[in-house]
Amino acid sequence: MTTNRMAVDDALTGAASAAGFDIAGAELIRDGSNVMFRLREGIVARIGRPGTRDVAQREVEVSQWLTECGLTVVRAIDAVTQPVVVNERPVTWWKLLPEHRPATPAELGAVLRALHALPAPETPKLPRHDPFTHLDQRIADASKLDDDDRSWLLDHLAQLRRRYREIAIEPGGVIHGDAWQGNIAVPDSGAPILLDLEAVSLGRREWDLIQIAVDYTDFARINSQEYCSFVAAYGGNDVTNTRDYRTFADIQELRWVCFALSKAEDDSGLAEQTRHRIACIRGDVPRPWSWAAI
């Protein structure tokens, strides 16, 4: 067991004890930036990175606010204090989702259209979206990077910051911040459910359109008909036709590379995938690219 996994397990145990939940038989759901476990009685534990208490607190408040606005979103457990912090890791408690599938492109577009129509709330106070958060640190901390790749990534990051400063304007409105089909759960009956609310912020709405756009243009994960259904459901705005699309796309793809770097620190098996991703954004591999899920 890695040191990181031991810290996560300790956080789960301590938080569950404080909240009065039984973690016997807890099942790992996801091991990403946040680690999630399924518990008995329809409860999900979400364990954040060290030092992210404020983010976890805001996520709970965002869930409550969006529910009040009439959107269908993942729901926090109301009967316990949120979050519980153990060894600097915030733990929050959520209602288990019903059986579901990921959204279609059209379903994602419709949910984003409804979200983007909301005015910014007074409470919770939403931060401004920063697409470069943690990228420089992840590059610096990546022990498995060779000097050439590290230098190139840092230079690429600096160039993208300059390009973004040339187009960045005041935030356009409420955005999800990590909008892709897997963050919409579509149950057998009922409305699609919006998930992963920690990145909800004020920013350019293009950010919520980028992930599925690059799935179409750079990865061929969806076809033309599927992408057009997304654009139509969103209201006709096709971000791939905008002047600044390539800047947004390049930043998003660097974010995915840096996420792979961070996960490769604890999983040596991801080293090859990380090198492949770097080769792609360096221009050594022609599009469309094929990246394994992490």
KEKE-3310 file (N, C-alpha, C; in steps of 0.2 Angstrom, whole numbers, plus 5000, padded with zeros to 4 digits):
npx = (5004:5003:5010:5002:4989:4988:4987:4975:4966:4967:4962:4948:4945:4946:4937:4925:4923:4921:4909:4901:4898:4898:4912:4915:4918:4919:4920:4931:4928:4933:4949:4956:4959:4952:4947:4936:4924:4912:4900:4890:4872:4869:4878:4892:4909:4919:4935:4947:4961:4976:4974:4963:4951:4943:4939:4931:4921:4915:4910:4900:4891:4889:4882:4870:4865:4863:4854:4843:4841:4835:4842:4847:4857:4872:4869:4873:4875:4864:4863:4875:4890:4899:4914:4922:4938:4953:4970:4973:4966:4950:4935:4920:4902:4891:4875:4872:4872:4859:4857:4865:4870:4884:4882:4875:4882:4872:4864:4874:4876:4863:4862:4873:4869:4858:4865:4874:4865:4862:4862:4877:4879:4876:4880:4885:4901:4909:4924:4936:4939:4954:4963:4976:4979:4989:4997:5011:5017:5015:5022:5035:5036:5036:5045:5049:5051:5061:5075:5074:5060:5054:5059:5054:5040:5038:5042:5032:5020:5023:5022:5008:5002:5005:4998:4985:4983:4982:4969:4961:4947:4935:4927:4914:4903:4894:4902:4905:4918:4924:4918:4912:4906:4906:4904:4891:4877:4866:4851:4840:4827:4821:4829:4845:4860:4871:4888:4903:4907:4917:4924:4916:4914:4917:4919:4925:4914:4917:4926:4919:4915:4925:4931:4923:4924:4938:4938:4931:4939:4952:4954:4945:4935:4922:4909:4905:4891:4887:4894:4888:4876:4878:4882:4870:4861:4866:4863:4868:4881:4896:4912:4923:4924:4928:4940:4949:4950:4960:4970:4962:4960:4974:4978:4969:4973:4986:4983:4978:4989:4997:4990:4991:5005:5005:4998:5007:5017:5014:5011:5020:5017:5010:5019:5023:5011:5011:5023:5019:5008:5015:5023:5013:5008:5019:5020:5025:5017:5004:4988:4972:4973:4976:4973:4975:4963:4964)
npy = (4994:5011:5026:5037:5031:5025:5036:5041:5031:5032:5045:5042:5033:5040:5051:5045:5039:5051:5056:5045:5035:5018:5010:4997:4986:4996:5002:5006:5018:5028:5034:5048:5065:5068:5055:5042:5033:5020:5017:5008:5009:5018:5029:5040:5043:5056:5061:5073:5082:5086:5101:5106:5111:5122:5121:5109:5113:5123:5115:5108:5118:5123:5113:5113:5126:5125:5115:5122:5131:5124:5114:5098:5089:5081:5076:5082:5074:5079:5078:5078:5086:5095:5099:5085:5085:5077:5075:5086:5082:5085:5077:5073:5069:5061:5057:5042:5039:5034:5019:5022:5030:5037:5054:5058:5067:5077:5077:5082:5095:5101:5101:5110:5121:5125:5127:5138:5148:5153:5166:5173:5168:5176:5169:5153:5161:5162:5157:5164:5156:5148:5142:5137:5132:5123:5118:5121:5117:5103:5099:5103:5094:5082:5067:5058:5064:5067:5079:5086:5085:5091:5104:5108:5107:5116:5128:5128:5129:5142:5149:5147:5153:5167:5168:5166:5177:5187:5185:5184:5189:5198:5187:5177:5171:5158:5143:5125:5120:5107:5100:5086:5071:5061:5067:5069:5061:5049:5043:5028:5033:5050:5066:5071:5070:5082:5081:5081:5095:5103:5112:5122:5138:5156:5161:5160:5154:5146:5136:5126:5120:5115:5102:5092:5097:5095:5082:5079:5086:5083:5070:5061:5055:5056:5057:5067:5069:5067:5077:5089:5087:5090:5104:5109:5106:5114:5127:5132:5137:5135:5131:5127:5135:5147:5161:5159:5146:5136:5140:5138:5124:5119:5122:5114:5102:5101:5102:5089:5081:5085:5080:5066:5066:5068:5057:5047:5047:5039:5027:5017:5011:5020:5027:5026:5029:5043:5048:5046:5055:5067:5067:5068:5081:5088:5087:5076:5065:5062:5070:5061:5058:5045:5042:5033:5030:5037)
npz = (5000:4996:5002:5001:4999:5012:5020:5015:5019:5033:5034:5030:5040:5052:5050:5048:5060:5068:5062:5064:5056:5048:5041:5037:5025:5015:4999:4986:4975:4966:4962:4961:4959:4970:4982:4982:4991:4993:5005:5017:5018:5008:5006:5001:5003:5001:4999:5000:4994:5004:5014:5007:5013:5012:4999:4999:5008:5001:4990:4996:4999:4986:4981:4988:4985:4970:4970:4976:4966:4956:4949:4945:4955:4963:4980:4996:5012:5024:5038:5045:5051:5039:5031:5038:5045:5043:5048:5039:5028:5020:5022:5015:5014:5005:4996:4989:4971:4960:4950:4935:4919:4909:4902:4886:4872:4869:4880:4890:4884:4886:4900:4903:4897:4905:4917:4914:4913:4925:4937:4945:4962:4978:4990:4989:4990:4975:4968:4956:4940:4937:4925:4926:4938:4949:4939:4937:4948:4948:4937:4942:4953:4947:4948:4939:4926:4913:4910:4898:4894:4905:4904:4892:4895:4905:4898:4888:4896:4901:4888:4886:4896:4893:4880:4885:4893:4884:4879:4890:4899:4910:4921:4913:4919:4929:4929:4927:4927:4926:4915:4907:4899:4909:4921:4922:4928:4922:4926:4926:4927:4928:4930:4922:4932:4939:4943:4954:4960:4964:4957:4952:4948:4944:4927:4910:4899:4889:4894:4899:4888:4881:4884:4878:4865:4861:4862:4851:4840:4842:4847:4842:4849:4849:4836:4821:4821:4834:4840:4835:4840:4853:4852:4847:4857:4867:4863:4851:4850:4844:4850:4843:4832:4836:4837:4847:4851:4849:4859:4871:4870:4870:4883:4890:4886:4891:4905:4906:4904:4915:4925:4923:4926:4939:4944:4940:4950:4960:4954:4945:4933:4925:4918:4905:4898:4902:4896:4882:4881:4883:4872:4862:4864:4861:4848:4842:4839:4827:4826:4825:4843:4854:4870:4885:4898:4914)
capx = (5000:5007:5010:4996:4984:4988:4984:4968:4963:4967:4957:4942:4943:4945:4931:4919:4922:4918:4903:4896:4897:4902:4915:4916:4916:4920:4922:4934:4924:4937:4956:4958:4961:4948:4946:4929:4922:4905:4899:4883:4866:4868:4883:4898:4914:4924:4941:4950:4969:4978:4974:4958:4945:4938:4936:4926:4916:4911:4907:4894:4887:4887:4876:4864:4863:4861:4847:4838:4840:4831:4846:4847:4864:4873:4867:4877:4871:4862:4862:4881:4894:4903:4917:4926:4945:4958:4976:4972:4962:4943:4930:4913:4898:4886:4870:4874:4868:4855:4860:4865:4875:4886:4878:4876:4884:4866:4862:4879:4875:4857:4864:4877:4865:4854:4869:4876:4860:4861:4866:4881:4876:4880:4882:4892:4906:4913:4931:4937:4942:4961:4965:4983:4980:4993:5001:5018:5019:5015:5028:5041:5036:5036:5051:5050:5052:5068:5076:5071:5053:5052:5060:5049:5033:5038:5041:5025:5016:5024:5019:5001:5000:5005:4993:4979:4983:4980:4962:4957:4943:4932:4923:4908:4897:4895:4904:4906:4925:4926:4912:4913:4900:4906:4902:4883:4875:4859:4848:4835:4822:4823:4834:4852:4862:4877:4892:4909:4905:4922:4927:4911:4917:4916:4924:4923:4909:4921:4930:4914:4914:4932:4933:4920:4926:4944:4936:4929:4944:4959:4954:4940:4931:4915:4909:4902:4884:4887:4897:4883:4870:4880:4881:4863:4857:4869:4861:4871:4888:4902:4918:4928:4924:4931:4947:4954:4949:4967:4973:4959:4962:4980:4978:4966:4977:4992:4980:4977:4996:4999:4986:4995:5011:5004:4996:5012:5021:5012:5009:5025:5014:5008:5025:5023:5006:5013:5027:5015:5004:5019:5025:5007:5007:5025:5019:5028:5012:4999:4981:4969:4977:4973:4976:4972:4960:4968)
capy = (5000:5017:5031:5041:5027:5024:5043:5042:5026:5035:5050:5039:5030:5045:5055:5040:5038:5057:5056:5040:5030:5012:5009:4990:4984:5001:5000:5011:5020:5032:5036:5053:5071:5066:5048:5041:5026:5018:5015:5005:5014:5023:5035:5040:5047:5060:5063:5078:5083:5090:5108:5109:5111:5127:5119:5104:5116:5126:5110:5106:5124:5124:5108:5116:5132:5123:5112:5128:5134:5119:5110:5091:5089:5076:5079:5081:5072:5085:5076:5078:5091:5095:5093:5082:5086:5072:5076:5091:5080:5086:5072:5075:5064:5062:5052:5037:5039:5028:5016:5027:5029:5044:5058:5058:5074:5081:5078:5087:5102:5104:5103:5116:5127:5127:5130:5144:5153:5155:5172:5172:5168:5180:5164:5153:5165:5157:5159:5165:5150:5148:5135:5135:5130:5117:5115:5122:5113:5096:5098:5103:5088:5075:5065:5053:5067:5069:5086:5089:5085:5096:5110:5109:5108:5123:5133:5127:5132:5149:5152:5147:5159:5173:5167:5167:5184:5191:5184:5183:5195:5197:5181:5177:5168:5152:5137:5119:5119:5101:5097:5081:5067:5057:5071:5069:5054:5049:5037:5025:5038:5056:5070:5070:5073:5085:5078:5084:5102:5107:5117:5127:5145:5161:5160:5160:5148:5141:5131:5120:5117:5113:5095:5088:5099:5092:5075:5078:5088:5080:5063:5057:5050:5057:5059:5074:5070:5068:5084:5093:5087:5094:5111:5111:5106:5120:5133:5133:5140:5130:5134:5126:5140:5154:5163:5157:5139:5132:5142:5134:5117:5117:5123:5109:5096:5102:5100:5082:5079:5086:5075:5060:5066:5068:5050:5043:5047:5033:5021:5017:5008:5025:5031:5025:5033:5050:5049:5046:5061:5072:5066:5071:5088:5091:5087:5070:5061:5066:5069:5061:5055:5040:5042:5028:5033:5036)
capz = (5000:4995:5008:4999:5001:5019:5022:5013:5023:5039:5034:5030:5047:5057:5048:5049:5068:5070:5060:5066:5050:5048:5035:5036:5018:5011:4992:4982:4968:4962:4965:4957:4963:4976:4982:4984:4994:4994:5011:5018:5019:5002:5008:4998:5007:4996:5003:4997:4995:5010:5013:5003:5017:5010:4993:5001:5011:4996:4986:4999:4998:4979:4980:4991:4981:4964:4971:4977:4959:4952:4945:4948:4957:4968:4986:5002:5018:5028:5045:5048:5050:5033:5030:5043:5042:5047:5045:5034:5022:5021:5020:5014:5014:4999:4994:4983:4965:4958:4944:4930:4914:4907:4898:4879:4871:4869:4887:4893:4882:4889:4907:4903:4895:4911:4922:4912:4913:4932:4939:4951:4969:4983:4994:4991:4986:4970:4965:4949:4937:4935:4922:4927:4945:4951:4934:4938:4954:4946:4933:4946:4957:4943:4948:4933:4920:4911:4910:4892:4894:4910:4902:4887:4898:4908:4893:4885:4901:4900:4882:4886:4901:4889:4875:4888:4895:4878:4877:4896:4901:4916:4921:4910:4923:4933:4925:4931:4928:4924:4911:4903:4900:4915:4926:4922:4929:4919:4929:4922:4926:4931:4926:4923:4939:4939:4948:4954:4960:4967:4952:4950:4949:4939:4922:4903:4898:4884:4898:4900:4881:4878:4884:4873:4859:4859:4861:4844:4835:4843:4849:4838:4853:4847:4829:4819:4823:4841:4842:4832:4845:4859:4850:4846:4864:4871:4860:4844:4851:4843:4852:4839:4827:4838:4836:4853:4852:4850:4866:4876:4869:4872:4890:4893:4885:4896:4911:4906:4904:4921:4929:4922:4929:4947:4946:4939:4955:4964:4950:4940:4927:4921:4915:4898:4896:4903:4890:4876:4881:4882:4865:4858:4864:4859:4841:4839:4837:4824:4828:4832:4848:4858:4877:4890:4904:4921)
cpx = (5004:5006:5003:4990:4983:4985:4977:4964:4962:4962:4950:4940:4942:4939:4925:4918:4919:4911:4898:4894:4901:4905:4917:4914:4916:4923:4925:4930:4929:4944:4958:4961:4958:4947:4939:4928:4914:4904:4892:4878:4866:4872:4889:4902:4918:4929:4946:4958:4970:4977:4968:4951:4940:4935:4930:4920:4911:4907:4900:4889:4884:4881:4870:4861:4860:4854:4842:4836:4836:4835:4846:4855:4865:4872:4871:4872:4870:4863:4869:4885:4899:4908:4920:4934:4950:4965:4977:4968:4954:4939:4923:4909:4892:4881:4873:4869:4864:4859:4860:4871:4878:4881:4880:4879:4878:4864:4867:4877:4869:4858:4868:4873:4861:4859:4872:4871:4859:4865:4871:4878:4880:4883:4880:4896:4910:4919:4931:4941:4949:4963:4972:4984:4984:4998:5009:5021:5019:5020:5034:5042:5037:5043:5053:5051:5059:5069:5073:5064:5051:5053:5055:5042:5033:5038:5035:5020:5017:5021:5011:4998:5000:4999:4986:4978:4980:4972:4958:4953:4940:4928:4916:4902:4899:4896:4905:4913:4928:4921:4914:4907:4900:4904:4894:4881:4867:4856:4843:4829:4824:4828:4841:4855:4869:4882:4898:4909:4911:4925:4922:4914:4914:4921:4921:4919:4913:4924:4925:4913:4920:4933:4930:4922:4933:4943:4934:4935:4950:4960:4950:4936:4924:4915:4905:4895:4883:4889:4891:4877:4872:4879:4874:4859:4860:4866:4864:4878:4893:4908:4923:4929:4926:4938:4952:4953:4955:4970:4969:4960:4969:4981:4975:4970:4983:4989:4980:4984:4998:4996:4989:5001:5010:5002:5002:5017:5020:5011:5014:5022:5011:5013:5025:5017:5007:5018:5024:5011:5009:5021:5019:5007:5013:5025:5023:5023:5006:4992:4977:4973:4973:4976:4972:4969:4964:4963)
cpy = (5006:5022:5035:5037:5026:5031:5043:5037:5029:5041:5047:5036:5035:5049:5051:5040:5045:5058:5051:5035:5024:5011:5002:4989:4990:4999:5006:5012:5024:5034:5041:5059:5070:5058:5047:5034:5026:5015:5011:5011:5019:5029:5034:5045:5050:5063:5067:5078:5087:5097:5111:5109:5116:5125:5114:5108:5120:5121:5108:5112:5125:5119:5110:5121:5129:5119:5117:5131:5130:5114:5103:5090:5083:5080:5077:5078:5078:5084:5076:5084:5090:5101:5091:5082:5081:5073:5080:5089:5081:5079:5074:5069:5065:5056:5048:5038:5033:5025:5021:5026:5037:5047:5057:5066:5079:5083:5083:5094:5105:5106:5109:5122:5130:5130:5137:5150:5156:5161:5170:5173:5173:5175:5157:5158:5161:5161:5160:5159:5152:5142:5133:5132:5123:5115:5115:5118:5105:5095:5098:5097:5082:5072:5060:5057:5068:5076:5089:5090:5091:5103:5112:5111:5115:5129:5133:5130:5140:5153:5152:5152:5165:5173:5169:5174:5188:5190:5185:5190:5194:5191:5182:5175:5162:5147:5131:5118:5112:5097:5092:5076:5063:5060:5073:5062:5054:5043:5034:5029:5044:5060:5069:5073:5076:5083:5083:5092:5106:5112:5122:5134:5150:5161:5161:5154:5143:5136:5125:5117:5114:5105:5091:5090:5096:5084:5074:5080:5085:5073:5058:5053:5051:5059:5066:5075:5071:5075:5089:5093:5090:5102:5113:5111:5112:5127:5136:5136:5135:5133:5133:5131:5147:5155:5160:5150:5135:5134:5138:5127:5115:5118:5116:5102:5096:5100:5092:5078:5079:5082:5069:5060:5065:5061:5045:5042:5041:5027:5021:5014:5014:5029:5031:5030:5041:5052:5050:5053:5067:5073:5069:5078:5092:5091:5081:5065:5064:5065:5065:5056:5050:5039:5037:5032:5032:5038)
cpz = (5000:5001:5007:5001:5008:5022:5021:5018:5030:5040:5034:5037:5052:5056:5050:5056:5070:5068:5062:5061:5051:5041:5034:5029:5013:5004:4988:4976:4963:4966:4960:4961:4970:4976:4985:4986:4994:5000:5012:5018:5014:5003:5004:5002:5001:5000:4998:4998:5001:5009:5009:5007:5014:5003:4994:5004:5006:4991:4989:4998:4991:4978:4982:4987:4974:4965:4972:4970:4954:4948:4949:4949:4962:4975:4992:5007:5022:5035:5048:5046:5043:5032:5037:5041:5047:5044:5039:5028:5024:5018:5021:5013:5009:4999:4988:4977:4964:4952:4938:4924:4913:4902:4891:4878:4871:4876:4891:4890:4885:4896:4908:4902:4901:4916:4921:4912:4920:4933:4945:4958:4973:4988:4990:4987:4981:4968:4958:4946:4935:4932:4923:4934:4945:4945:4935:4943:4952:4941:4937:4950:4954:4943:4942:4926:4919:4910:4904:4892:4899:4908:4896:4890:4901:4903:4889:4890:4901:4894:4883:4891:4897:4884:4879:4891:4890:4877:4884:4897:4908:4916:4918:4914:4926:4928:4930:4932:4926:4920:4906:4904:4906:4921:4926:4922:4926:4922:4924:4921:4930:4927:4927:4929:4938:4945:4949:4954:4963:4963:4950:4952:4944:4934:4915:4902:4893:4888:4898:4893:4878:4878:4879:4866:4857:4859:4854:4839:4836:4845:4845:4842:4852:4839:4828:4822:4830:4844:4840:4837:4851:4858:4850:4853:4868:4869:4854:4845:4850:4844:4847:4833:4829:4837:4841:4855:4854:4857:4871:4876:4871:4879:4893:4892:4890:4903:4912:4907:4911:4926:4929:4926:4937:4949:4945:4945:4960:4960:4944:4933:4922:4917:4908:4895:4897:4897:4884:4876:4880:4874:4860:4858:4862:4851:4838:4837:4833:4827:4823:4836:4851:4865:4881:4895:4910:4926)
residu = (MET:THR:THR:ASN:ARG:MET:ALA:VAL:ASP:ASP:ALA:LEU:THR:GLY:ALA:ALA:SER:ALA:ALA:GLY:PHE:ASP:ILE:ALA:GLY:ALA:GLU:LEU:ILE:ARG:ASP:GLY:SER:ASN:VAL:MET:PHE:ARG:LEU:ARG:GLU:GLY:ILE:VAL:ALA:ARG:ILE:GLY:ARG:PRO:GLY:THR:ARG:ASP:VAL:ALA:GLN:ARG:GLU:VAL:GLU:VAL:SER:GLN:TRP:LEU:THR:GLU:CYS:GLY:LEU:THR:VAL:VAL:ARG:ALA:ILE:ASP:ALA:VAL:THR:GLN:PRO:VAL:VAL:VAL:ASN:GLU:ARG:PRO:VAL:THR:TRP:TRP:LYS:LEU:LEU:PRO:GLU:HIS:ARG:PRO:ALA:THR:PRO:ALA:GLU:LEU:GLY:ALA:VAL:LEU:ARG:ALA:LEU:HIS:ALA:LEU:PRO:ALA:PRO:GLU:THR:PRO:LYS:LEU:PRO:ARG:HIS:ASP:PRO:PHE:THR:HIS:LEU:ASP:GLN:ARG:ILE:ALA:ASP:ALA:SER:LYS:LEU:ASP:ASP:ASP:ASP:ARG:SER:TRP:LEU:LEU:ASP:HIS:LEU:ALA:GLN:LEU:ARG:ARG:ARG:TYR:ARG:GLU:ILE:ALA:ILE:GLU:PRO:GLY:GLY:VAL:ILE:HIS:GLY:ASP:ALA:TRP:GLN:GLY:ASN:ILE:ALA:VAL:PRO:ASP:SER:GLY:ALA:PRO:ILE:LEU:LEU:ASP:LEU:GLU:ALA:VAL:SER:LEU:GLY:ARG:ARG:GLU:TRP:ASP:LEU:ILE:GLN:ILE:ALA:VAL:ASP:TYR:THR:ASP:PHE:ALA:ARG:ILE:ASN:SER:GLN:GLU:TYR:CYS:SER:PHE:VAL:ALA:ALA:TYR:GLY:GLY:ASN:ASP:VAL:THR:ASN:THR:ARG:ASP:TYR:ARG:THR:PHE:ALA:ASP:ILE:GLN:GLU:LEU:ARG:TRP:VAL:CYS:PHE:ALA:LEU:SER:LYS:ALA:GLU:ASP:ASP:SER:GLY:LEU:ALA:GLU:GLN:THR:ARG:HIS:ARG:ILE:ALA:CYS:ILE:ARG:GLY:ASP:VAL:PRO:ARG:PRO:TRP:SER:TRP:ALA:ALA:ILE)
# end
